[in-house]
């Protein structure tokens, strides 16, 4: 498994769906936080964009908050 740390930078609503929202995350770079400094060293840049059409899942995310992103191989 590989872990990254990303901050939610933008939430976009869409005219084509009353419920879908797109979430844009950027790799953390706030080097004044020791944990972020470690993540930033190995993932200096990165972006994730995902559209979510599940209102309960959307409520989990907060603009400006950071989240861990874990990658593991799918079989």
C-alpha positions as CSV (number, residue, x, y, z in Angstrom):
1,X,0.0,0.0,0.0
2,X,1.1,3.6,-0.7
3,X,-0.4,6.5,1.2
4,X,-0.7,10.1,0.2
5,X,-2.1,13.1,2.0
6,X,-4.3,15.5,0.0
7,X,-6.3,18.7,0.9
8,X,-9.7,19.4,-0.5
9,X,-9.3,22.6,-2.5
10,X,-12.6,22.9,-4.5
11,X,-16.2,21.6,-4.6
12,X,-18.1,22.1,-7.8
13,X,-21.9,21.6,-8.3
14,X,-23.1,20.8,-11.8
15,X,-26.1,22.0,-13.9
16,X,-26.5,18.5,-15.4
17,X,-27.3,16.9,-12.0
18,X,-29.1,18.2,-8.9
19,X,-26.9,16.0,-6.6
20,X,-23.5,15.4,-8.2
21,X,-20.5,17.3,-7.0
22,X,-16.9,17.3,-8.1
23,X,-14.2,17.3,-5.4
24,X,-10.7,18.5,-6.3
25,X,-7.8,17.5,-4.0
26,X,-4.2,18.7,-4.1
27,X,-1.2,17.1,-2.5
28,X,-0.3,18.7,0.8
29,X,2.5,21.2,0.8
30,X,2.2,23.1,4.2
31,X,5.8,22.4,5.2
32,X,5.4,24.2,8.6
33,X,3.5,21.0,9.7
34,X,6.0,18.2,10.3
35,X,3.7,15.4,9.0
36,X,3.0,17.4,5.8
37,X,6.7,18.0,5.3
38,X,7.3,14.2,5.2
39,X,4.4,13.7,2.7
40,X,5.5,16.7,0.6
41,X,9.0,15.3,0.2
42,X,7.8,12.1,-1.5
43,X,4.7,13.6,-3.3
44,X,5.7,17.2,-4.1
45,X,2.7,17.6,-6.4
46,X,-0.4,15.8,-7.3
47,X,-4.1,16.3,-8.0
48,X,-7.2,14.1,-7.7
49,X,-10.6,15.0,-9.1
50,X,-13.6,12.9,-8.5
51,X,-17.3,13.4,-9.1
52,X,-19.6,12.0,-6.3
53,X,-23.3,11.5,-6.7
54,X,-24.0,10.2,-3.2
55,X,-25.2,12.9,-0.8
56,X,-24.2,11.0,2.4
57,X,-20.6,10.5,1.0
58,X,-20.5,14.2,0.0
59,X,-21.2,15.2,3.7
60,X,-18.0,13.4,4.7
61,X,-15.8,15.9,2.9
62,X,-15.0,19.5,4.2
63,X,-13.4,22.2,2.1
64,X,-9.9,23.0,3.3
65,X,-9.5,19.7,5.3
66,X,-6.9,17.1,4.5
67,X,-7.4,13.4,3.9
68,X,-5.3,10.3,3.5
69,X,-5.5,8.6,0.1
70,X,-4.5,4.9,0.2
71,X,-3.6,3.0,-2.9
72,X,-3.6,-0.8,-2.9
73,X,-3.7,-3.1,-6.0
74,X,-7.0,-4.4,-7.1
75,X,-7.2,-8.0,-8.0
